[in-house]
Amino acid sequence: MGSTAPSLVPAGPIQVSLRGRQLIDEPRLNKSTAFPLDERDVFGLRGLLPARVSTIEEQVARELANVRGKVDDLDRFVGLIALLDRNETVFYRLLVEHLEELLPVVYTPTVGLGCQRFSQIFRQPRGVWITPHDTDHIADILRNAGGKRIRLMVVTDNERILGLGDLGAGGMGIPIGKLALYTAGAGIHPSLTLPVSLDVGTDNRELLEDPGYIGWRHERIRGRDYDAFVEAFVAGVEEVCPQAVVQWEDLKQQNAIRVLDRYRDRIASFNDDIQGTSGVTVAGILAALRRVGGSMRDQRLVFMGAGAAGIGIARLVRRVMQREGASPEEIQRAIAMVDSRGLLVEGREAMDEEKRDFAMARADADELGLAGGPSDLDAVVRAVRPSILIGTTGHAGTFTESAMREMARHVDTPLVFPMSNPTSQSEATPADILAWTEGRAIVATGSPFAPVELGGHHHMIGQANNAYVFPGLGLGAIVVEARSVTDELFLVAAETLAALVEDDRLAQGALYPPQSMLRDISRRIAVAVARCARDDDLGLPLTDDEIDRAVDASMWHPAYLPYVPS
């Protein structure tokens, strides 16, 4: 065993060919008022900047004050993106040092507003925008964007943005935001990353009729045309960026599962809505079980929502149960999944193939009285008596008071996960869930919620944010040059995350560590994932010590490096 992982972080001095205004206008190289006097002379900057040389700490403090002075989160979002377009180093340093405060601004829930207003607030293009007209030029586009240097892509077709649906070209805000979290949370250098919009059109009539819409003004392509376009993109990645990890993002359910299953063993790729969501949810369950006792195979789970996210979570839950020795029959009885047409039961007509995996056996449904009768949430909870309830519906109010009270009748500590975001789409608010369960529930949500005071108790609400999982998993996959991103890697990430929740937080109901710990969390997940990939013969045969050193060496801390002319 033993190999060498390449360095992923630039070391100074950096050779720079730009001069004068061109250098100031390049966000990746711009130091603004922090350019030292000698570099101002060498690079033709004398007189183009104020006289006083600032430190990066002073610049960060100034930008933080600017952000805090904005009137609302959308203004803060726009201000941060403007900073990213001016000075990447200060943007990432600000994000790293104030991650817990700024995470809801650069990502969920504010990024949803940014995506809805994307055409109006658009200033500077980032990443690549590929339409069906570009099918024969995808390799050239990827070369223009960085070619073999690209090690990480977040790719969306813009159809299922958060709980907001088809936002067309505005969906590009999600890859940009996710890659910002990869850099802030795991230190992946921004020069290695690429946001990608597969702009296959939109069925959003409001966008198509908007004269200011910046995307491809065309109804969405589907079926064979869509599949051929995605195939051309993957072929381009194989040709130009063979070491890149691809994260599929916000594809609609059928496309999401099909694309993942088709390409996961061909290129190192995963779908964060399916696997990232499953990793962070299973981590929350494992952490909760440390408090309430028992194992995963002892649980009964009801899923409201059988889309890509729900199926992804159920797949990883099944994997944990299998590891604990549960039989296929036990697992089938333990999981009840409800979609918009009711309970998934064997033999039900018009059921998508991926849902059949989690259809309840007809005999079990008969025994519970659910085979032919009503199968809304109340009926399913009354019959199944779940210990865990998970919502991925994208619809507010799905978790009803009656269902919550029924669940609490049979379980001392209900585990309730309303996962839909943004906040307005959450299946129920934590305050309501706790009130309806007499304060006994442990609640984790997809969007951020404030703590709840009830009956003299302080209940912390953990946010099941995928940012706990995907940055570290991506870093580990990159460092070890993983050839495939398997579900086992997500299970390792979930177990690592669950182990990092301290007992005092668990006692208050929080199922996740503080978001301010994200860099340390990502490092630990990256190490665990890299070791697992190595052990499964999916990547470089690095020793444990080599993995530790490679992960540390690959985590960029935003700071200015000296420049020399090239």
C-alpha positions in Angstrom: 0.0 0.0 0.0 1.1 3.6 -0.5 0.7 6.1 -3.2 0.8 9.8 -3.8 -2.3 12.1 -3.9 -1.8 15.3 -5.9 -1.8 18.7 -4.3 -5.1 20.5 -4.7 -4.3 23.8 -3.1 -2.2 26.4 -4.9 1.1 27.5 -3.2 2.8 30.8 -3.6 4.2 32.7 -5.2 1.5 32.7 -8.0 2.6 33.6 -11.5 0.3 36.3 -12.8 0.1 37.7 -16.4 -2.6 40.3 -15.9 -1.8 43.9 -15.1 -3.6 47.1 -14.0 -7.4 47.2 -14.2 -7.5 43.7 -15.7 -6.0 42.3 -12.6 -8.3 44.2 -10.3 -11.3 43.0 -12.4 -10.4 39.3 -12.1 -12.2 38.1 -8.9 -10.0 35.0 -8.4 -6.8 37.2 -8.3 -8.1 40.5 -7.0 -6.8 41.6 -3.6 -8.3 45.1 -3.9 -7.0 47.4 -1.2 -4.8 44.5 0.2 -2.4 44.6 -2.7 1.0 45.4 -1.1 3.0 48.4 -2.4 5.6 46.3 -4.2 2.9 44.4 -6.1 1.2 47.7 -7.0 4.4 48.8 -8.7 5.1 45.5 -10.4 1.6 45.0 -11.8 0.8 48.6 -12.8 -1.6 49.3 -9.9 0.0 52.5 -8.6 -2.7 55.1 -8.4 -5.5 52.6 -9.2 -6.1 51.9 -5.5 -6.5 54.0 -2.3 -3.1 54.7 -0.6 -3.6 52.7 2.5 -2.9 48.9 2.3 -5.6 46.9 4.1 -5.3 43.5 5.7 -7.7 40.7 4.7 -9.1 40.8 8.3 -10.0 44.5 7.8 -11.6 43.7 4.4 -13.6 40.9 5.9 -14.8 43.1 8.8 -15.9 45.8 6.2 -17.8 43.3 4.1 -19.5 41.7 7.1 -20.7 45.2 8.2 -22.0 45.8 4.7 -23.9 42.4 4.7 -25.4 43.0 8.2 -26.5 46.5 7.1 -28.8 45.1 4.3 -32.5 45.4 4.7 -33.4 41.7 4.2 -31.9 38.3 3.3 -32.4 38.7 -0.4 -30.4 41.9 -0.3 -27.8 40.1 1.7 -27.7 37.3 -0.9 -27.3 39.8 -3.7 -24.5 41.6 -1.8 -22.6 38.4 -1.1 -22.8 37.3 -4.8 -21.6 40.8 -5.8 -18.6 40.3 -3.4 -18.0 36.8 -5.0 -17.9 38.6 -8.4 -15.3 41.1 -7.1 -13.0 39.2 -4.7 -13.3 35.5 -4.3 -10.7 35.3 -1.5 -12.5 37.8 0.8 -15.9 36.2 0.0 -14.7 32.7 1.1 -12.8 34.0 4.1 -16.0 35.8 5.2 -18.1 32.7 4.7 -15.6 30.4 6.5 -15.4 32.7 9.5 -19.2 33.4 9.8 -20.6 30.2 8.3 -23.4 29.7 10.8 -24.7 33.2 10.2 -24.3 33.3 6.5 -25.2 29.7 5.5 -29.0 30.5 5.4 -28.2 33.5 3.2 -26.0 31.8 0.6 -28.0 28.6 0.7 -31.4 27.4 2.0 -33.7 29.2 2.4 -32.6 32.5 0.8 -31.1 30.9 -2.3 -34.6 29.9 -3.3 -35.5 33.6 -3.6 -32.3 34.2 -5.5 -33.2 31.5 -8.0 -36.7 33.0 -8.4 -35.3 36.4 -9.1 -32.2 35.2 -11.0 -32.8 36.9 -14.3 -33.4 40.2 -12.5 -30.4 40.1 -10.2 -28.0 38.5 -12.8 -24.7 40.4 -13.1 -21.7 38.2 -13.8 -21.8 34.8 -15.5 -20.3 31.9 -13.5 -19.9 28.3 -14.7 -21.2 27.0 -18.0 -24.7 27.1 -19.6 -25.3 24.2 -22.0 -28.4 24.0 -24.2 -29.4 21.4 -26.7 -27.9 23.6 -29.4 -24.5 23.0 -27.9 -24.7 19.2 -28.0 -21.9 18.9 -30.5 -19.7 21.4 -28.7 -19.9 20.2 -25.1 -16.2 19.0 -25.0 -15.1 22.5 -26.2 -17.3 24.2 -23.6 -15.7 22.1 -20.8 -12.2 22.8 -22.1 -13.0 26.5 -22.1 -14.1 26.2 -18.5 -11.0 24.6 -17.2 -10.7 21.1 -18.7 -8.8 18.5 -16.8 -8.2 20.8 -13.9 -11.9 20.6 -13.0 -12.3 18.1 -10.2 -15.9 18.8 -9.0 -19.1 19.7 -10.9 -22.5 20.5 -9.6 -25.0 19.9 -12.4 -28.6 20.8 -12.6 -31.3 20.8 -15.3 -33.3 23.3 -13.1 -36.6 21.4 -13.0 -37.0 20.8 -9.2 -35.4 23.7 -7.4 -35.9 23.1 -3.7 -39.7 23.0 -3.2 -40.2 25.7 -5.8 -40.3 23.6 -9.0 -39.2 24.5 -12.5 -37.2 27.8 -12.3 -35.5 27.5 -15.7 -32.1 29.2 -15.9 -32.6 30.5 -12.4 -31.8 27.1 -11.1 -28.1 27.9 -11.7 -28.2 29.6 -8.2 -28.2 26.1 -6.7 -24.9 24.8 -8.2 -23.2 28.2 -7.4 -24.4 28.0 -3.8 -23.5 24.4 -3.3 -20.0 24.9 -4.7 -19.6 27.9 -2.3 -20.3 25.5 0.5 -17.8 22.9 -0.9 -15.2 25.6 -0.7 -16.2 27.2 2.7 -17.1 23.9 4.3 -14.5 21.5 3.0 -11.8 23.8 1.6 -12.0 22.6 -2.0 -10.3 25.4 -4.0 -12.8 27.2 -6.2 -10.5 26.9 -9.3 -11.2 23.1 -9.2 -15.0 23.5 -9.3 -17.6 24.2 -12.0 -21.3 24.9 -11.7 -23.2 23.6 -14.7 -26.7 24.4 -16.0 -28.1 21.9 -18.5 -30.6 24.4 -19.8 -33.1 22.1 -21.5 -35.8 24.7 -21.5 -38.6 25.4 -19.1 -42.3 24.6 -18.8 -42.7 27.6 -16.5 -45.0 29.9 -18.6 -44.2 32.9 -16.5 -40.6 32.6 -17.4 -41.2 31.9 -21.0 -43.4 35.0 -21.3 -40.9 37.2 -19.4 -39.0 39.4 -21.8 -36.1 39.6 -19.3 -35.7 35.9 -19.0 -32.0 34.9 -19.7 -32.5 31.2 -20.3 -33.2 29.1 -23.4 -36.7 30.2 -24.3 -38.1 26.8 -25.2 -40.4 24.2 -23.6 -38.5 21.5 -21.8 -37.2 18.7 -24.0 -38.1 15.3 -22.6 -37.8 11.6 -23.4 -35.2 10.4 -25.9 -34.1 14.0 -26.7 -33.4 14.6 -23.0 -31.6 11.3 -22.5 -29.4 11.9 -25.6 -28.5 15.4 -24.3 -27.5 14.1 -20.9 -25.5 11.3 -22.6 -23.6 13.8 -24.7 -22.8 15.8 -21.5 -21.5 12.7 -19.7 -19.4 11.7 -22.8 -17.9 15.2 -22.7 -17.0 14.9 -19.0 -15.4 11.5 -19.7 -13.3 13.0 -22.5 -12.3 16.4 -21.0 -12.6 16.1 -17.2 -12.0 12.4 -16.4 -11.1 12.9 -12.8 -14.2 15.1 -12.0 -16.7 14.1 -9.4 -20.2 15.0 -10.7 -23.0 16.0 -8.3 -26.4 15.8 -10.0 -28.7 18.4 -8.4 -32.5 19.2 -8.5 -33.5 16.9 -11.3 -37.1 15.8 -11.2 -37.8 12.4 -9.6 -37.9 10.1 -12.6 -35.0 11.8 -14.3 -33.0 12.0 -11.0 -33.2 8.3 -10.2 -32.7 7.2 -13.8 -29.7 9.4 -14.4 -28.1 8.4 -11.1 -28.6 4.6 -11.8 -27.4 4.9 -15.4 -24.2 6.8 -14.8 -23.1 6.2 -11.1 -20.7 3.4 -12.2 -19.6 5.1 -15.4 -18.4 8.3 -13.9 -17.8 9.2 -10.2 -21.2 10.8 -9.6 -24.0 11.0 -7.1 -27.3 12.8 -6.6 -27.4 15.0 -3.5 -31.2 15.2 -3.4 -31.2 11.4 -3.2 -28.0 10.3 -1.5 -27.0 13.5 0.4 -30.5 13.9 1.8 -30.4 10.2 2.8 -27.0 10.6 4.5 -28.0 13.6 6.6 -31.4 12.1 7.5 -29.9 8.7 8.5 -27.2 10.6 10.5 -30.0 12.3 12.5 -31.8 9.0 13.1 -28.6 7.4 14.3 -27.9 10.3 16.6 -31.5 10.2 18.0 -31.2 6.5 18.7 -28.2 7.2 21.0 -30.7 9.1 23.1 -33.8 7.0 22.9 -32.1 3.6 22.6 -32.6 0.7 20.2 -31.3 0.0 16.7 -32.6 0.9 13.2 -34.1 -2.6 12.8 -36.3 -2.0 15.8 -37.9 1.1 14.2 -41.1 1.5 12.2 -40.9 4.2 9.7 -43.6 6.1 7.7 -42.5 8.2 4.7 -44.8 10.9 3.5 -43.5 11.4 -0.1 -42.1 8.8 -2.4 -40.1 11.0 -4.7 -36.3 10.9 -5.2 -35.6 12.2 -1.7 -37.9 9.8 0.1 -36.7 6.8 -1.9 -33.1 7.8 -1.3 -33.6 7.9 2.5 -35.5 4.6 2.4 -32.7 3.0 0.5 -30.1 4.0 3.1 -32.3 3.0 6.0 -32.7 -0.4 4.4 -28.9 -0.6 4.1 -28.5 0.1 7.8 -31.1 -2.5 8.7 -29.4 -5.1 6.5 -26.1 -4.4 8.2 -27.9 -5.0 11.6 -29.1 -8.4 10.4 -32.7 -7.7 9.4 -34.3 -10.0 6.9 -35.9 -8.7 3.7 -39.3 -9.4 5.2 -38.5 -7.5 8.4 -37.4 -4.5 6.3 -40.5 -4.6 4.1 -42.7 -4.6 7.2 -40.7 -1.8 8.9 -41.1 0.8 6.1 -44.5 2.2 4.9 -44.3 4.8 2.1 -47.2 7.1 1.1 -47.3 9.1 -2.1 -50.0 11.4 -3.5 -52.2 8.4 -4.3 -51.8 6.7 -0.9 -49.9 3.8 0.6 -47.5 1.9 -1.7 -48.9 -1.7 -1.7 -47.9 -4.6 -3.9 -50.1 -4.8 -7.0 -51.2 -1.2 -6.9 -51.7 0.1 -10.4 -49.6 2.8 -12.1 -46.7 2.6 -9.6 -43.3 3.8 -10.8 -40.6 1.1 -10.9 -38.4 2.7 -8.2 -41.4 2.8 -5.8 -42.1 -1.0 -6.2 -39.0 -1.6 -4.0 -40.8 -0.2 -1.0 -44.3 -1.3 -1.6 -45.8 -3.1 1.4 -46.6 -6.7 1.0 -50.3 -7.3 0.3 -50.6 -9.7 3.2 -49.1 -7.1 5.6 -51.3 -4.4 4.3 -54.4 -6.7 4.8 -53.3 -7.4 8.3 -53.1 -3.7 9.1 -56.4 -3.0 7.4 -54.7 -0.8 4.7 -55.0 -2.9 1.6 -58.2 -1.5 0.2 -59.3 1.2 2.5 -58.2 4.8 3.1 -54.4 5.3 3.3 -54.0 8.9 4.2 -51.4 9.8 6.9 -53.8 9.5 9.8 -54.9 6.0 8.7 -51.3 4.8 8.1 -50.0 6.2 11.4 -53.0 4.6 13.2 -52.2 1.2 11.7 -48.4 1.2 11.5 -47.7 3.0 14.8 -44.4 4.4 13.5 -41.5 5.5 15.7 -40.2 7.7 12.9 -42.1 9.9 10.5 -40.3 11.5 7.5 -41.8 14.0 5.2 -40.4 14.9 1.7 -43.7 16.1 0.1 -42.8 19.7 -0.5 -46.3 20.6 0.9 -46.9 22.6 4.0 -49.3 21.2 6.5 -48.9 17.5 5.5 -48.2 16.5 9.1 -51.6 17.0 10.7 -52.4 17.5 14.4 -54.4 14.3 14.5 -51.6 12.2 13.0 -49.0 13.7 15.4 -51.2 13.0 18.4 -51.9 9.5 17.2 -48.2 8.8 16.8 -47.5 10.1 20.3 -50.1 7.8 21.8 -47.9 4.8 20.9 -44.3 6.1 21.1 -42.6 7.7 24.0 -40.3 9.8 21.9 -41.5 10.3 18.3 -38.8 11.1 15.8 -40.2 13.6 13.3 -38.4 14.8 10.2 -40.3 17.4 8.1 -37.6 17.7 5.5 -39.1 19.9 2.8 -37.7 23.3 2.1 -37.7 26.2 1.9 -39.3 27.0 5.3 -42.7 27.7 3.8 -43.0 24.2 2.4 -42.1 22.3 5.7 -44.7 19.6 6.4 -45.2 21.1 9.9 -43.5 23.6 12.1 -41.4 22.3 15.1 -43.5 24.4 17.5 -46.7 22.6 16.3 -45.1 19.1 16.3 -43.9 19.6 19.9 -47.2 21.0 21.1 -49.1 18.1 19.5 -46.8 15.6 21.1 -46.7 17.2 24.5 -43.1 18.2 24.0 -41.9 14.5 23.7 -41.0 14.6 20.0 -37.4 15.1 18.7 -37.7 17.2 15.6 -35.2 17.8 12.7 -36.1 19.9 9.7 -34.9 20.5 6.2 -34.9 24.3 6.7 -33.7 26.3 9.7 -36.1 26.9 12.6 -35.6 28.7 15.8 -35.5 26.8 19.1 -38.9 26.2 20.8 -39.8 26.9 24.4 -42.5 24.7 25.7 -43.5 23.7 29.2 -40.4 25.2 30.7 -38.1 23.2 28.3 -35.8 24.5 25.7 -36.0 22.4 22.5 -33.2 22.9 19.9 -34.3 22.1 16.4 -31.6 20.4 14.3 -31.5 21.3 10.6 -30.9 18.2 8.5 -28.9 20.3 6.1 -27.1 18.3 3.3 -24.2 20.7 3.8 -23.2 18.5 6.7 -22.5 15.6 4.3 -21.7 16.5 0.7 -18.7 18.8 1.2 -16.7 16.2 3.2 -17.9 13.4 1.0 -16.8 15.2 -2.2 -13.5 16.1 -0.7 -12.8 12.5 0.3 -13.8 11.2 -3.1 -11.5 13.8 -4.9 -8.5 13.1 -2.6 -8.7 9.3 -3.2 -9.7 9.7 -6.8 -12.7 7.5 -6.3 -14.0 5.8 -9.4 -17.5 5.5 -8.0 -19.5 7.2 -5.3 -21.4 4.3 -3.6 -24.2 4.3 -1.1 -21.6 2.7 1.4 -19.7 6.0 1.3 -22.9 7.9 2.3 -23.5 5.5 5.1 -19.9 6.0 6.4 -20.5 9.8 6.2 -23.8 9.4 8.1 -22.2 7.3 10.9 -19.3 9.8 11.2 -21.7 12.8 11.4 -23.9 11.1 14.0 -20.9 10.3 16.2 -20.0 14.0 16.3 -23.2 15.1 18.0 -22.3 15.9 21.7 -24.5 14.5 24.5 -25.6 17.9 25.8 -27.0 18.8 22.3 -28.8 15.5 22.1 -30.3 16.1 25.5 -31.8 19.4 24.1 -33.1 17.7 20.9 -30.5 18.8 18.5 -29.5 15.9 16.2 -26.6 17.6 14.5 -23.4 19.5 15.6 -23.2 23.3 15.3 -22.9 24.5 11.7 -19.9 26.5 12.9 -18.0 23.1 13.1 -18.5 22.4 9.4 -14.9 22.5 8.4 -13.9 20.0 11.1 -17.0 17.8 10.3 -16.1 17.8 6.6 -12.5 16.9 7.4 -13.6 13.9 9.5 -16.1 12.8 6.9 -13.5 13.2 4.1 -11.0 11.0 5.9 -13.6 8.3 6.6 -14.9 8.3 3.1 -11.5 8.2 1.5 -10.6 5.2 3.7 -13.8 3.4 2.8 -13.2 4.0 -0.9 -9.7 2.7 -0.6 -10.8 -0.4 1.3 -13.5 -1.1 -1.3 -10.9 -0.8 -4.0 -12.5 2.3 -5.5 -9.5 4.7 -5.3 -5.9 5.3 -4.7 -4.2 2.7 -2.3 -3.2 5.4 0.2 -2.3 4.5 3.8 -4.3 6.0 6.7 -1.5 8.5 7.4 -1.3 9.4 3.7 -5.1 10.0 3.6 -4.9 12.2 6.7 -2.1 14.3 5.1 -3.7 14.5 1.7 -7.1 15.7 3.1 -5.3 18.4 5.2 -3.2 19.4 2.3 -6.3 19.7 0.1 -8.3 22.0 2.4 -7.7 25.6 1.2 -7.8 28.4 3.8 -8.8 31.6 2.0 -5.7 33.9 2.3 -3.7 36.0 -0.2 -0.6 34.6 -1.7 2.3 36.7 -3.1 2.3 37.3 -6.9 5.1 37.4 -9.4 4.9 38.4 -13.1 4.7 35.5 -15.5 
